[in-house]
Amino acid sequence: MEEIFKRILGKLKGLDFWIALFFVVAEIVSWEVIGATKAEDKEVLNRRLGVAVTLAVVAVSVIAVRRFFNRERRFSKKLRGILVMRIAGDDEKDSLQRELIANLNGELQKESTDQQIEVHASREMLDESRGLADAHSRARRIGQRRKAALVIWGQKVGDKKFFPRITFITKEWMPMSERTHEVQSITELRLPDILVDEPFYLLDLAVGVSYYRDSKYQDALPRFKAALQRKGASPDELAELQFLTAFCDWSVSVSQKKQSSYVEEAIELFEKAAKAFQPVDQQKWAMTQMNLGVAYRALQIGDRVANVQRAIAACEAALSFFTEEKFPIDWAGTQNNLGVAYFYLPTGNRAANLQKAITAYEAALRVRTEKDFPVDWATTQNNLGNPYCDFPSVDRAVNVQKAITAYEAALRVRTEKDFPVDWAMTQNNLGNAYHVLTTGDRAANLRKAITAFERALRVRTEKDFPADWAMTQNNLGNVYRDFPADQAVNVQKAITAYQAALKVQTEKEFPVDWAMTQNNLGLAYLALPTLDSNLQKAIAAFEAALSVYTEKDVPVEWAKVRGNSGVVYLRMSTGNRTANLQKAIAAFEAVLSVYTEKDFPVEWAKGQLNLGLAYSKMSGASDMKILKKAKAALEAALRVFDETRFPDYHGLSSELLCVVDQQLSGTRLEKER
């Protein structure tokens, strides 16, 4: 019985104890008063028991009511709370607790109103008499009861020394959950900055991680950036925070019109994180290198060749640690990213680069099987289709069909319902493949391309995915430009699509995409009736593209646009006809300096055909030296354009060669006379 009373009294503290004591005394007095009456013993006992029970109920009710009205507030679910305990060793006025709260609230005034953070005081006190771990555990229980995110407590020694403690309460993973600082010096003027900064740092980090785990990168990014501005991160935490912020920067960039600034920031943070991880955690270093490669590949501003080469170097660095045997999943992911980088590499042998991309994707697919990793498998299948679609070989139709097969395989997993963004990407790529497919019914292929692009645009809206929307608008324009029926109407649709794309694809933010669409716009004007006004617009668009596509940085794209400008000069009737033809010849010869027969047989043959046509017009049907150059160029074109695989180009080259041969024969006869 004595033990029971001790436990009860142990729960009653402060005013509750005195309330309970008052009613116990009242019960004893009542008991004696009632017992002093001369009634029968049974009636006395009943009266005593009744009064005792009544007084006990009243005592409990008074204590309960007092506790209800004086209970410590809980933080609302909408708030992120910082609970400041009474500090052991503080004075009777709890001056240090009050100063901590005042400093934290002062800092809150500087924060944006969307933070939804509050600071509350607790009447409870924690000490370390039973050990530090036990104290942190008790702090965590108190914080959970009050629904706080952080609990600040500690011990003051004398007037100038304070041992601060911070207990972090969360179900989410964090690098560290507790802060046990060494002694801090406090003065009458201010507390150490870290005591004010660190709670906000931890809150921003916690909320950011929560959003990050839910893939809400747009919401996580401002919290991570706020945490980066605070003091309190350990070196390991800082590297983690830099990585997470960089990943969010990259993820958010795809939906931004000003994409480059996000990508540049991601690169800077990935590089800082990699430097910090390298001496202490090789696995995290390799993961950071892999993501750094993705960011460099996406960066459009600056030296495009150098950016993609850095992407390749970063992926290869990651692969020095991620081996297929020890880290098959990360190895496959890095192989996939390496393939993407080689696909976008704008310099060197294009066919060789595309083959390296295919090799990397096929390596990734050894791990990324449809059965075990269907989503990753679909991603790599989608990517594998891209180099097949672009492969510059005489067997273009075969490779394009391989691309279509890969895209359709990816769409088995990438459905509009489950993966709308990825589904739209693959639909866009499938549209590109049908656009360049030369076998079968050409009009039917182009209609399939339009259908695929229109499906992609259901997801890729200008508001939500401006960069992707612009790319699909550009691709849709390509199909309309090449559609054989109602050419004037369809070419005008193409021009409208290109101009829409250029609203997003500005030279400053997306220079590479801007140049690509400018080239396509020039081709559309070239496809309109041959009026000098249309040809002038075409030249203006090609020259705009060439301001980005330089021979040094992107020789293949440069050669393509140079060839297109050559066609304009070939058709132009105003101005000096001879000068225009000389410009056309110079352009086609520039094309052939990049497009070799070995590496780009089809494009090389087209260049030879155009060069032969230009020389034939230049000769005036009488200059034997120029006619011989025309003949040589056309015969070269026919080495690639055989009748079976390229009937149209073969027929055009053969017909023009006959004309040139006749002109040569006529010139010889004139000389003999």
C-alpha positions as a printed Julia matrix, in Angstrom:
673×3 Matrix{Float64}:
   0.0    0.0      0.0
   2.84   2.38     0.89
   4.41   1.72    -2.55
   1.14   2.55    -4.3
   0.91   5.89    -2.49
   4.51   6.68    -3.45
   3.75   6.04    -7.13
   0.61   8.18    -7.01
   2.41  11.02    -5.28
   5.29  10.69    -7.75
   2.88  11.57   -10.58
   1.59  14.65    -8.79
   3.87  17.61    -9.03
   3.56  21.32    -8.36
   0.03  22.62    -7.83
  -1.49  19.17    -8.57
   0.27  17.81    -5.47
  -1.17  20.53    -3.2
  -4.65  20.04    -4.65
  -4.46  16.33    -3.94
  -3.07  16.95    -0.44
  -5.87  19.42     0.34
  -8.57  16.91    -0.55
  -6.84  14.1      1.38
  -6.83  16.3      4.51
 -10.46  17.22     3.85
 -11.35  13.53     3.63
  -9.61  12.77     6.94
 -11.34  15.64     8.72
 -14.71  14.62     7.25
 -14.07  11.06     8.28
 -13.44  12.08    11.88
 -16.36  14.5     12.01
 -18.79  11.97    10.65
 -17.31   9.29    12.9
 -18.01  11.46    15.94
 -21.78  11.22    15.51
 -23.85   8.81    17.59
 -25.52   7.05    14.66
 -25.29   3.35    14.2
 -21.93   2.07    12.94
 -23.23   0.93     9.55
 -24.79   4.27     8.74
 -21.61   6.04     9.84
 -19.49   3.84     7.64
 -21.71   4.45     4.61
 -21.61   8.2      5.16
 -17.84   8.13     5.54
 -17.4    6.15     2.33
 -19.8    8.41     0.43
 -18.03  11.58     1.46
 -14.59  10.05     0.73
 -15.63   8.97    -2.76
 -17.25  12.33    -3.46
 -14.19  14.26    -2.35
 -11.91  11.95    -4.37
 -14.01  12.51    -7.52
 -13.97  16.26    -6.93
 -10.17  16.18    -6.43
  -9.62  14.23    -9.64
 -11.99  16.56   -11.54
 -10.26  19.7    -10.29
  -6.85  18.31   -11.24
  -8.15  17.21   -14.66
  -9.78  20.58   -15.36
  -6.61  22.39   -14.3
  -4.47  20.16   -16.51
  -6.85  20.66   -19.44
  -6.67  24.44   -19.28
  -2.98  24.5    -18.46
  -1.79  21.72   -20.77
   1.15  22.39   -23.07
   0.09  22.96   -26.67
   0.72  20.44   -29.4
   1.94  21.56   -32.77
  -0.61  21.38   -35.55
  -0.08  18.91   -38.39
   0.38  21.87   -40.73
   3.27  23.25   -38.66
   6.89  22.23   -38.28
   7.56  22.82   -34.61
  10.68  23.57   -32.58
  10.19  22.72   -28.9
  12.58  24.43   -26.47
  12.8   22.67   -23.09
  13.69  24.35   -19.81
  17.46  24.37   -19.54
  19.07  22.52   -16.64
  21.04  24.96   -14.54
  19.08  27.98   -15.79
  17.87  30.65   -13.35
  14.38  30.79   -11.83
  13.1   32.96   -14.67
  14.32  30.46   -17.31
  16.28  33.29   -18.92
  18.3   31.1    -21.3
  15.18  29.29   -22.53
  13.49  32.64   -23.13
  16.53  33.98   -24.96
  16.7   30.92   -27.21
  13.02  31.28   -28.1
  13.41  35.03   -28.72
  16.38  34.44   -31.06
  14.58  31.69   -32.97
  11.46  33.8    -33.37
  13.61  36.72   -34.5
  15.1   34.53   -37.2
  11.62  33.39   -38.22
  10.71  36.99   -38.99
  13.35  36.94   -41.75
  11.95  33.77   -43.3
   9.23  33.59   -45.95
   5.71  33.13   -44.62
   5.26  29.78   -46.37
   7.67  28.1    -43.93
   4.9   27.39   -41.36
   7.36  27.0    -38.49
   6.56  27.77   -34.85
   8.65  27.8    -31.69
   7.06  26.69   -28.41
   8.39  26.57   -24.85
   8.09  23.49   -22.68
   7.75  23.48   -18.9
   9.65  20.2    -18.72
  13.37  19.87   -18.15
  15.83  17.21   -19.28
  19.12  16.26   -17.71
  21.77  13.67   -18.48
  21.84  12.0    -15.06
  20.9    8.66   -16.66
  23.16   9.09   -19.66
  23.09  11.06   -22.91
  21.34   8.38   -24.98
  18.54   8.09   -22.42
  18.14  11.87   -22.38
  17.87  12.01   -26.19
  15.33   9.17   -26.04
  13.23  11.05   -23.48
  13.48  14.21   -25.58
  12.24  12.25   -28.59
   9.23  10.92   -26.65
   8.35  14.42   -25.46
   8.71  15.76   -29.0
   6.5   13.02   -30.41
   3.85  13.74   -27.76
   3.89  17.42   -28.64
   4.16  16.64   -32.41
   7.36  18.68   -32.67
  10.04  18.24   -35.32
  12.97  19.31   -33.14
  13.59  19.42   -29.4
  16.24  21.79   -28.05
  17.53  21.19   -24.53
  20.79  21.18   -22.6
  22.6   22.24   -19.5
  23.9   25.6    -18.38
  27.03  25.69   -16.26
  27.69  28.97   -14.48
  26.83  32.19   -16.26
  28.77  31.78   -19.51
  28.75  28.1    -20.46
  26.01  26.12   -22.18
  26.01  22.52   -23.4
  23.34  22.54   -26.16
  21.53  19.42   -27.33
  19.18  19.0    -30.31
  17.03  15.92   -30.78
  15.63  15.44   -34.26
  12.25  13.7    -34.47
  11.31  12.18   -37.81
  10.39   8.91   -39.43
  12.39   9.85   -42.51
  16.01   8.84   -43.06
  18.56  11.5    -42.26
  22.35  11.29   -42.08
  22.17  12.2    -38.35
  19.28  12.44   -35.92
  20.93  14.02   -32.89
  23.18  16.95   -32.12
  25.36  16.77   -29.02
  27.56  19.84   -29.12
  30.6   20.7    -27.08
  30.31  23.58   -24.65
  29.28  26.9    -26.22
  30.24  30.28   -24.82
  27.28  32.6    -24.24
  27.38  36.3    -23.5
  24.89  38.93   -22.49
  24.86  40.19   -26.07
  24.08  37.11   -28.15
  23.95  33.36   -28.5
  26.3   31.52   -30.9
  24.97  31.63   -34.5
  24.87  27.86   -34.77
  22.3   27.63   -31.97
  19.94  29.72   -34.05
  20.82  28.44   -37.55
  21.0   24.73   -36.88
  17.34  24.08   -35.97
  16.21  25.75   -39.21
  18.87  23.89   -41.18
  17.63  20.57   -39.81
  13.99  21.44   -40.47
  14.65  22.48   -44.08
  16.72  19.37   -44.63
  14.03  17.11   -43.13
  11.21  18.64   -45.16
  13.33  18.54   -48.32
  14.1   14.85   -47.81
  10.41  14.14   -47.25
   9.5   15.79   -50.58
  12.48  14.14   -52.3
  11.36  10.67   -51.22
   7.96  11.36   -52.77
   9.68  12.54   -56.01
   8.32  16.05   -55.42
  11.54  17.68   -56.6
   9.94  21.07   -57.28
   8.91  21.28   -53.6
  12.15  19.79   -52.27
  14.44  22.19   -54.14
  13.7   25.42   -52.19
  14.01  23.56   -48.87
  17.4   22.14   -49.83
  18.57  25.54   -51.05
  17.46  27.11   -47.76
  19.37  24.43   -45.84
  22.5   25.17   -47.87
  22.37  28.77   -46.66
  22.37  27.7    -43.0
  25.11  26.69   -40.61
  25.01  23.33   -38.89
  25.78  20.74   -41.57
  28.54  18.27   -40.87
  30.94  17.65   -43.82
  29.16  14.38   -44.67
  25.75  16.01   -44.48
  26.88  18.91   -46.63
  27.99  16.56   -49.41
  24.67  14.69   -49.18
  22.78  17.98   -49.28
  24.76  19.18   -52.3
  23.97  15.93   -54.11
  20.25  16.09   -53.3
  20.02  19.75   -54.32
  21.83  19.06   -57.59
  19.54  16.13   -58.38
  16.48  18.32   -57.78
  17.97  21.1    -59.93
  18.43  18.66   -62.8
  14.98  17.09   -62.35
  13.22  20.47   -62.23
  15.16  21.8    -65.24
  13.27  19.64   -67.74
  10.07  21.6    -67.1
  11.66  25.05   -67.23
  12.03  27.45   -70.14
  15.25  28.78   -68.57
  16.7   25.31   -68.27
  20.4   26.11   -68.47
  20.67  27.94   -65.14
  19.28  24.91   -63.3
  21.63  22.54   -65.12
  24.65  24.76   -64.45
  23.81  24.86   -60.74
  23.37  21.08   -60.71
  26.81  20.62   -62.27
  28.45  22.92   -59.72
  26.86  21.07   -56.79
  27.54  17.59   -58.19
  31.21  18.52   -58.6
  31.41  19.77   -55.0
  29.73  16.63   -53.7
  32.01  14.39   -55.77
  35.08  16.14   -54.38
  33.82  15.6    -50.82
  32.81  11.95   -51.38
  35.95  10.83   -53.22
  38.27  10.34   -50.21
  35.61   8.91   -47.87
  32.94   7.05   -49.87
  33.77   5.71   -53.31
  30.27   4.4    -53.95
  28.66   7.79   -53.38
  31.44   9.37   -55.46
  30.66   7.02   -58.35
  26.92   7.73   -58.07
  27.65  11.45   -58.15
  29.87  11.02   -61.22
  27.07   9.18   -62.99
  24.62  12.01   -62.31
  27.24  14.61   -63.22
  27.47  12.94   -66.62
  23.72  13.28   -67.12
  23.86  17.0    -66.24
  26.8   17.76   -68.55
  25.09  15.96   -71.42
  21.98  18.12   -70.96
  23.88  21.44   -70.83
  23.25  23.28   -74.1
  25.11  26.52   -73.45
  28.87  26.87   -73.66
  31.12  24.48   -75.56
  28.75  21.72   -76.64
  31.51  19.29   -77.61
  33.36  19.82   -74.33
  30.14  19.38   -72.35
  29.34  16.0    -73.93
  32.96  14.87   -73.62
  32.83  15.73   -69.91
  29.62  13.69   -69.67
  31.41  10.69   -71.2
  34.4   11.16   -68.87
  32.11  11.3    -65.82
  30.28   8.11   -66.83
  33.56   6.31   -67.46
  34.82   7.48   -64.06
  31.71   5.99   -62.44
  32.29   2.72   -64.3
  35.77   2.5    -62.75
  33.93   1.69   -59.51
  30.56   0.33   -60.66
  31.4   -3.08   -62.1
  28.86  -5.47   -63.56
  29.79  -8.11   -60.96
  29.63  -6.02   -57.78
  27.12  -3.29   -58.67
  25.08  -4.62   -61.6
  22.17  -2.18   -61.23
  24.33   0.95   -60.97
  26.63  -0.39   -63.68
  23.68  -0.83   -66.03
  22.36   2.65   -65.22
  25.74   4.17   -65.99
  26.04   2.2    -69.23
  22.65   3.58   -70.24
  23.8    7.16   -69.51
  27.07   6.57   -71.36
  25.05   5.48   -74.38
  23.01   8.7    -74.24
  26.22  10.77   -74.12
  27.71   9.01   -77.17
  24.42   9.47   -79.02
  24.62  13.25   -78.5
  28.38  13.57   -79.13
  28.52  16.1    -82.0
  32.12  15.5    -83.08
  34.19  12.64   -84.44
  32.95   9.75   -86.53
  29.16   9.83   -86.28
  28.69   6.16   -87.14
  31.34   5.15   -84.61
  29.7    7.25   -81.91
  26.3    5.71   -82.61
  27.8    2.23   -82.53
  29.33   2.98   -79.11
  25.9    4.13   -77.95
  24.32   0.89   -79.18
  27.05  -1.17   -77.48
  26.48   0.64   -74.18
  22.7    0.17   -74.34
  23.02  -3.52   -75.17
  25.38  -3.91   -72.21
  22.83  -2.26   -69.94
  20.13  -4.63   -71.19
  22.12  -7.61   -69.89
  21.05  -6.46   -66.43
  17.94  -4.43   -67.24
  15.65  -7.24   -68.31
  11.93  -6.82   -68.91
  11.17  -9.4    -66.22
  13.36  -8.07   -63.41
  13.53  -4.32   -64.13
  10.68  -3.51   -66.53
  10.8    0.29   -66.1
  14.57   0.52   -66.58
  14.38  -1.99   -69.43
  11.82   0.22   -71.18
  14.03   3.29   -70.68
  17.0    1.6    -72.33
  14.84   0.15   -75.13
  13.62   3.67   -75.84
  17.2    4.95   -75.88
  18.4    2.07   -78.06
  15.94   3.11   -80.73
  17.56   6.54   -81.08
  20.97   5.54   -82.56
  19.3    2.98   -84.83
  16.99   5.7    -86.09
  19.93   8.03   -86.86
  22.47   5.49   -88.11
  24.03   6.82   -91.36
  24.32   3.66   -93.44
  23.06   2.37   -96.75
  20.81   0.01   -94.78
  18.93   2.93   -93.27
  15.51   1.34   -93.61
  16.67  -1.78   -91.75
  18.04   0.3    -88.9
  14.92   2.48   -88.72
  12.81  -0.66   -88.47
  15.0   -1.79   -85.55
  14.34   1.57   -83.93
  10.57   1.16   -84.34
  10.79  -2.32   -82.81
  12.68  -0.92   -79.81
  10.2    1.92   -79.3
   7.21  -0.39   -79.53
   8.86  -2.71   -77.0
   9.31   0.22   -74.6
   5.63   1.13   -74.99
   4.63  -2.25   -73.58
   5.75  -0.87   -70.22
   5.5    2.87   -70.81
   1.73   3.29   -70.94
  -0.03   6.64   -70.93
  -1.83   5.75   -67.7
   1.13   4.55   -65.65
   4.06   6.52   -67.11
   2.6    9.47   -69.05
   5.83  11.48   -69.35
   7.92   8.52   -70.51
   5.09   7.36   -72.77
   5.05  10.77   -74.44
   8.83  10.66   -74.92
   8.66   7.3    -76.67
   5.7    8.39   -78.79
   7.79  11.38   -79.9
  10.68   9.09   -80.82
   8.37   6.67   -82.61
   7.07   9.59   -84.66
  10.63  10.46   -85.68
  11.23   6.89   -86.79
   8.11   6.73   -88.95
   9.06  10.1    -90.43
  12.37   8.77   -91.79
  11.1    5.27   -92.71
  11.46   4.98   -96.48
  10.0    1.5    -97.02
   6.3    0.81   -97.41
   3.6    3.41   -98.03
   5.3    6.78   -97.51
   2.08   8.68   -96.85
   0.93   6.02   -94.37
   4.25   6.24   -92.53
   3.94  10.03   -92.28
   0.38   9.74   -90.98
   1.64   7.33   -88.29
   4.3    9.88   -87.41
   1.72  12.66   -87.05
  -0.45  10.41   -84.86
   2.5    9.64   -82.6
   3.44  13.32   -82.24
  -0.13  14.34   -81.5
  -0.29  11.67   -78.79
   2.93  12.98   -77.28
   1.49  16.51   -77.2
  -1.39  15.31   -75.0
   1.2   15.12   -72.22
   3.89  17.48   -73.5
   2.04  20.75   -73.07
   3.67  24.16   -73.38
   2.77  24.95   -69.77
   4.02  21.78   -68.08
   6.9   20.68   -70.32
   7.85  23.66   -72.5
  11.17  22.26   -73.78
   9.66  18.87   -74.68
   6.59  20.54   -76.19
   8.85  22.67   -78.41
  10.84  19.61   -79.53
   7.69  17.74   -80.5
   6.36  20.82   -82.33
   9.61  20.88   -84.3
   9.29  17.19   -85.12
   5.66  17.6    -86.15
   6.75  20.39   -88.47
   9.25  18.04   -90.11
   6.5   15.6    -91.05
   4.15  18.27   -92.41
   7.03  19.71   -94.45
   7.63  16.34   -96.13
   3.98  15.33   -96.6
   3.41  14.7   -100.33
  -0.28  15.7   -100.49
  -1.5   19.32  -100.33
   2.09  20.45  -100.08
   1.47  24.18   -99.83
  -1.02  23.71   -96.97
   1.16  21.21   -95.13
   4.34  23.27   -95.5
   2.5   26.22   -93.99
   1.51  23.97   -91.07
   5.18  23.07   -90.74
   6.2   26.73   -90.6
   3.57  27.37   -87.92
   4.88  24.45   -85.86
   8.51  25.64   -86.16
   7.59  29.18   -85.16
   5.71  27.81   -82.15
   8.78  25.8    -81.13
  11.0   28.88   -81.41
   8.9   30.67   -78.79
  10.54  28.31   -76.28
  13.74  27.36   -78.08
  15.54  30.68   -77.79
  19.14  31.13   -78.87
  20.14  32.04   -75.32
  18.53  29.18   -73.41
  18.46  26.37   -75.99
  21.07  27.3    -78.63
  21.42  23.78   -80.06
  17.66  23.21   -80.35
  17.19  26.76   -81.66
  19.73  26.12   -84.44
  18.08  22.8    -85.31
  14.64  24.4    -85.64
  16.06  27.33   -87.62
  17.51  24.82   -90.09
  14.15  23.05   -90.35
  12.36  26.37   -90.83
  14.75  27.13   -93.68
  13.89  23.79   -95.28
  10.2   24.63   -95.02
  10.67  27.94   -96.83
  12.74  26.03   -99.39
   9.79  23.67   -99.94
   7.42  26.54  -100.78
   7.08  27.68  -104.39
  10.42  28.97  -105.64
   9.96  32.66  -105.05
  12.92  34.82  -104.19
  11.17  36.02  -101.01
  10.89  32.41   -99.78
  14.5   31.68  -100.71
  15.67  34.77   -98.83
  13.79  33.61   -95.72
  15.38  30.19   -96.13
  18.88  31.69   -96.35
  18.23  33.83   -93.27
  17.16  30.75   -91.29
  20.18  28.7    -92.43
  22.58  31.51   -91.57
  20.98  31.78   -88.13
  21.55  28.06   -87.6
  25.19  28.38   -88.72
  25.81  30.97   -86.0
  25.56  28.04   -83.56
  26.52  25.1    -85.79
  30.22  25.73   -86.43
  32.54  23.46   -88.38
  34.83  23.12   -85.38
  32.24  22.29   -82.73
  29.53  20.39   -84.61
  30.9   19.51   -88.05
  28.12  17.09   -88.99
  25.31  19.55   -88.27
  27.35  22.34   -89.87
  27.73  20.28   -93.05
  24.01  19.54   -93.14
  23.05  23.22   -92.97
  25.78  24.21   -95.43
  24.32  21.71   -97.86
  20.86  23.18   -97.41
  22.13  26.7    -98.08
  23.81  25.36  -101.21
  20.42  24.18  -102.51
  19.02  27.69  -102.01
  21.82  29.28  -104.03
  21.33  26.62  -106.69
  17.7   27.7   -107.09
  18.13  31.44  -106.69
  17.37  33.39  -109.86
  18.0   36.95  -108.68
  21.4   38.52  -108.45
  24.52  37.28  -110.21
  23.72  33.78  -111.45
  27.35  32.73  -111.69
  28.12  34.02  -108.2
  25.13  32.11  -106.78
  26.27  28.87  -108.44
  29.78  29.38  -107.11
  28.32  29.76  -103.6
  26.34  26.56  -104.15
  29.45  24.66  -105.31
  31.44  25.97  -102.32
  28.67  24.8   -100.0
  28.5   21.28  -101.5
  32.28  20.92  -101.4
  32.17  21.94   -97.74
  29.59  19.2    -97.18
  31.88  16.6    -98.76
  34.75  17.63   -96.49
  32.72  16.22   -93.59
  30.45  13.62   -95.21
  32.85  10.95   -96.45
  31.86   7.96   -98.54
  33.03   5.6    -95.81
  31.34   7.21   -92.8
  28.27   8.88   -94.35
  27.66   7.07   -97.65
  24.11   8.3    -98.24
  24.77  11.93   -97.28
  28.0   11.84   -99.26
  26.12  10.6   -102.33
  23.5   13.35  -101.96
  26.3   15.9   -101.77
  27.86  14.47  -104.94
  24.49  14.62  -106.72
  23.98  18.28  -105.75
  27.56  19.12  -106.72
  27.06  17.46  -110.11
  23.86  19.44  -110.65
  25.59  22.72  -109.74
  28.52  22.03  -112.07
  26.18  21.11  -114.91
  24.35  24.45  -114.55
  27.63  26.32  -114.21
  29.05  24.96  -117.44
  26.53  26.61  -119.74
  26.62  23.32  -121.67
  29.97  24.24  -123.22
  32.75  24.21  -120.63
  34.28  20.73  -120.93
  36.39  21.06  -117.76
  33.35  21.87  -115.61
  31.22  19.22  -117.35
  33.85  16.61  -116.52
  33.6   17.64  -112.85
  29.82  17.24  -113.08
  30.21  13.79  -114.65
  32.69  12.67  -111.97
  30.37  13.82  -109.17
  27.33  12.05  -110.64
  29.21   8.83  -111.23
  30.4    8.98  -107.62
  26.8    9.38  -106.45
  25.75   6.31  -108.43
  28.27   4.18  -106.53
  25.91   4.47  -103.57
  22.55   5.14  -105.26
  21.88   1.74  -106.78
  18.53   1.11  -108.44
  17.34  -1.41  -105.86
  17.78   0.52  -102.63
  17.53   4.12  -103.9
  15.36   4.02  -107.04
  14.48   7.74  -106.93
  18.02   9.01  -106.39
  19.35   6.45  -108.87
  16.91   7.61  -111.54
  17.67  11.32  -110.94
  21.45  10.8   -110.98
  21.31   8.6   -114.1
  19.09  11.05  -115.97
  21.34  14.0   -115.13
  24.43  11.98  -116.06
  22.92  11.28  -119.5
  22.38  15.01  -120.01
  25.96  15.77  -119.01
  27.28  13.02  -121.31
  25.28  14.51  -124.2
  26.68  17.98  -123.41
  30.2   16.55  -123.35
  29.62  14.82  -126.7
  28.27  18.05  -128.19
  31.24  20.01  -126.91
  33.67  17.54  -128.45
  31.89  17.74  -131.82
  32.07  21.54  -131.73
  35.81  21.37  -131.08
  36.34  18.86  -133.91
  34.61  21.18  -136.39
